[in-house]
Every structure is written in structure tokens, then in C-alpha cells.
């Protein structure tokens, strides 16, 4: 699909269908705590190319989370557990108590999620200290119990999936944990090709995903350090896995899934990204207090600089700016400048016309 001439994000957001499996395999948008909330999920999936996405995690720690909590975490539950463009959304749970996890999963299932995902991949020390996320990979028996109890508690028509790392500090743990999840009833497994100790340091160990795939009889999805189409292809070659989950690479390049599918060329897309940034900014202003809004925009820009030089220039202009009005004006000026260039009008000519 071609972008509109002026980079109108509304055009693409209304027209992109849900992606289907093809030579690119399936592509998933990863859960990213503190980054890919419902707002950014909506924006990114509207660029197109994703078969499904996953929420940030719901921390389960001894109490039954109310329905309102899940609806706030995943407002897409109100629309059939799909984003505005129709991308299915899984809701992710994180915790270490099998019974409590099962009770919360059953409670969540009443809201009709597309799938329930179990988090065994978060490496954050604050989460791991409270026995959540990747630290549980040191206990395959517990991982199995959690998966088994959740699967038993959730209606059969709702898939239970999981996301894990290669282990706590040794990739040799990966196959044991994968078998524990498979035998516990998980129907799809995403493997982030790093250990907990690796955190997010490159390189990702894609070669360790292959043994996991061979150890279990269920779909395995590769994840980790895929920032462009070349790395996607290399990840699949090394791991032997066709399906890939995109994380920070998707935030850095919102068109990454469509580049992988061959629908958008490398180096194209800044007009659409700028239009999406403007919409994102307006919706952030609606959702947050003015003092918190600039940080959200700058965080996304900080990722975009990896692939878009224009994002780096924009971030330089906004880095010290805290006034939301000034930020809105800067974004509007960027849009005007882009349109002038598209129309072949030199900025000095436009300025002269305005003065005259």
C-alpha cells in the first residue's frame, strides 16, 4: 500500500487490513512494559503488518484483580480484544503463585481476551526480586505448575501462550523450561534470545532458539534484537524459526513489519511517522497531565532517531522544552515544512508570501 502524498496517517490507519501469514511468516508486536501501552499499541498496529500484539503485564500478587483493572490495561477488550485496526490483543499476566495466577486468568477470561499470555521473560530486578518474570526460569517445575493451573482454569477456546528468555544466566536452561511450558498446555511460545543476566545487551543468541524449537511440539516465535529486515532474515536463518516478534525495533521504525513484508521500501515513511507523532501527541495530551506529556513524546522520539534523521533533529529542538503549547507548535511547523518541500515551495518563498 502506498502512503498518501502528504503523509496523512489517517489514510493508512483506515485502510490497513490485519496481516496474514505469508512468506514473511507471522509477525507479532511484543509486550514492552512502560513503553507499548494501549495508545502506542494502537498507533503501531495501525501502520499495519502485525498478526497480533500483547499488552504490558498485569502483576498478579495474591489478590484477584478487578475487571476494571484489566479493562484499563487492555481497553481493546471492549472491542472484541482487538485494536482499532483489527489486530488481536493478548493480555499478559506475571506472577509466581500458580493458584493465584489461575484465579486471575479465569477472572480475565470472563472479559473475552483473544489469548492470555504468561510472562517468564521480564528481566527487571524489581520484578525478579518479587519472584516474577525471568527469575522463575530457574524453577522449571514451578513454570510447569503455573502453566498447567492457568490452562485448566481458562476456557478451552481461549489460547494460553507464554514468553520466556533462554534462562536466568545459562541458555542450557531453555529447553527444560520450554518443555515445562509445552507440557503445561501452552499453545505458542515466544523465546527472547537472551538470558535474564543479558538484560538487553547485544547480541541476541538466536542460535539457542533452534534447540527450543526442536524440544517442543508447538509453534515457537523468535524475539530479540530485530531492528531491520536484514536482522529479521538473519534471525530466521540462524534460529530456524519462521515467526518473529518485534519489540523495540518496531518502536524505532513503525513501518518495520511492512518493510519485512516488502510493502514499504527502506528509507521511506517519515511523512507517515510525523503524522502519527502528531496524533500520538494529541492523544497523550488527552490522557496525561501536561507536566507528564512531554516525556512520553520524547521517549518515542528517542527510539525513532535510530532510523529517521528527521526524528533526531526534532528531538534536538524539543529536548529541553516542557511547554506543551510550544511542543505542539514545533510539530505543526515540521508538518508545514514537510508539505512545502513536497509541493516544491522553498521555505523562504512561503515566508515572503506570508509577510506580503
Buried (B, 14 or more C-beta within 10 A) or exposed (E): EEBBEBBBBEBBBEEBEBBEEEEBBBBBBBBBBEBBBBBBBBBBBBBBBBBBBBBBBBBBBEEEBEEEBBEEBBBBBEEEBBBBBEBBBBBBBBBBBBEBBBBBBBBBBEBEBBBBBBBBBBBBEEBBEBBBBBBBBBBBEBBBBBBBBBBBBBEEEBBBBBBBBBBBEEBEBBBBBBBBBBEBBBBBBBBBBBBBBBEEEEEBBBEBBBBBBEBBEBBBBBBBBBBBBEBBBBBBEBBBBBBBBBBBBBBBBBBBBBBBBEBBEEEEBBBBBBBBBBBBBEBBBEEBEEEEBBEBBBEBBBBBBBBBEBBBEBBEBBEEBEEBEEBBEBBEEBBEBBBBEEEEEEEEEBEEEEEE
